[in-house]
């Protein structure tokens, strides 16, 4: 019988839970137990309170002392959820502020199908990719510390801005014509 579930989020960096969905999204859960060790945990992914996926976190390794680690690979599931919600950015000859280009996903981990014991956490899934050595957390966007943007004159340049916390209403903006635009807090950005 599972007595406690601990979430081991190896993806989180400096409180950043903004994750690139085109990278491997692996989640680990530690389950303390008494008696017979569990073979798996139930994992449910929800968006806006709607359950989309229920799967199993598989046994990964025995940690000893009545504790086991389980692995859940959410990569393909989360990618499918986010891809369907992304609108095409390309529009001709005008500036566009695109909203809701990410999804807040709640991961509910259950000791059994009945949910006798549960733990949960949230992360924000972003239609992005990272180099393997960078990990899945999109820390530079999360902290708005991306490098200088370069573009060919007369061609579109995508400028990314992220608000604080999970899913702001204007997480992204793009500017095609060198104008100043405003973010959700009315702060000004200047395109040099």
N, C-alpha and C positions, 0 to 999 in steps of 0.2 A: 504494500500500500504506500502510495506517495504521500509524504508528510509536508513537503515544501518544494516549491519550484523557484529557482533563481535564474534570472535572465542574464546571460553573459553576452553583452553587445560588443563584439570585437570591431564592429564597423564605426562606432561613434568615436569622433575625435574632437576634443575641446568643446563638448556639448553640441556639436553639429550632428544632427540627425537628418540632414538633407542628403539623400543617397542617389547615385547615378544608377539607373535601372539597366543599363547595358553592360554592367559589370556583374560578377557573381555576388549575389546577396545571400550570404550564409549566416544563419543565426544559430547560436548554441544556447542550450538550456540545461542547467544542472538540477537534477531531481534527487532530493533526499528521500529515503524510503525505509520502511521496516518490513520484515518478512521477505516475501518473494520480490526480487528486483523487477521493475517494469521493463518491458521490451520496447516500448515506444511512448510518446506523448502525442496528444491531439493538438493540432495547430489550426486556428481559424483566422483568415484575413478578412477584415471588414473595411468598408469605405462608407462614410456617412451612415453608419449603423446598419448597413446592408451586408450580410455575409456573402462573399463571393467564392471563397475557396476554403475547404476543410481538408486537411491532409495530416500526415504523420511525421513527427520528428523521429528519426531513426536513432538507434543506439550507436554512439560514437566511441565512448571508452568508459571503463570503470575507474572511478576516482578513489575508490576504497572508502572505508568507514561509512558504508550505507549511502553512498552517493554515486550517481551515474550521470554522464554527460550525453546529451542528445543533440543531433544536428538536423536542421531544416534548411533545405536549399529552396529559397523563395524566388530565385532568379527568373524563371520563365513565367511564373504566376504573376509576379509584380509587373514584369514587362508587358504582359498581355493587358493588365488593368490600366496601365498608364498610356500605352500607345493609342488605345481607343479614345482617350479623352483629349488628345492633343490636336489642336487646329493647325492648319497649314499657315506658316508665317508669311509666305510670299504674297505681297500685294504690290501693285505697280504705283510708282510715283507719289507716295504719300507716307506719312508717319503713322504708325499703329502702336497702340499700347495693348499688348496681349495679356489677358488675365487668366488665372486658374490653369496654368500650364504644368501644374504638378498636382499630385493627389496625396492627401494625408491618409495613411494606411494604419489601421490598428491591428496589431498582432496579439491574438488571445491564445495563450498556452494552457491546455487543460490536462489534468492528470488522467482523465478517461473521457469517453464519449459523452458522459452525463455531466461533465464539468464539476466533479466533486470538489476539486481544488483548481483554481485558476490564477494566472498572473497575466498582465498585459502591458504593452508599451506601444508608442506611436513613432512613426518616422514619416518623412515626406519623400515621396518618390518623384524623381525628376528625369525627364527624357534627356539623358546625357550619358556620356561615357568618360571613363578616366583611364589613364595608363595603369597597368597592374600595380606598379610600385607606389602609386598615389593612393590606393585603396578606393573604396566606394564613396566615402564622405566627400562632398563637394565643398571643402572648407574655404577655398578662395572666393567662391560665389557667396557662401553663407556669411562670410565676414566682409564682403564687398571689397576685397583686396586683389581683384584680378589685375593683370598687367595691362599696359597701354594697348588699345585697340588700333589696328591698322586696316585701311581699306583703300581701294582704288577709287579715285575721284569719280563721282557720278554713279557709283555702284553702291548697293546696300551694305550697311554695316550693322551688325546686331550688337546691341549693348545690353548687358544683363545686369539687373539690380535685384537684390533680395532684401526683403524687410525682415524685421526681427520676429522670432517665434515661428510657429508652423503656419504655412500657407497664407500669405498676404493676398489682398485682392488685386494688387498690381505687382506681381513678382518680376515681370519682365517689361522692357520697353524697347522699341527699336526706332531708329531715326534714319531716314534716307536722304535728308537734304541739309544737313549741318545746322539745323535749328536747335534752339534750347527747348528742352521739354521738362515736364515736372513729374515727380514720382507721387506716390500716394500721400505723402506728407507735405506736399508743395515745396519741397526743396528743389533747387535748380541744378541742372546738369548742363555743362557746356561742352560741345563737341568742337575740339580744336582742329 
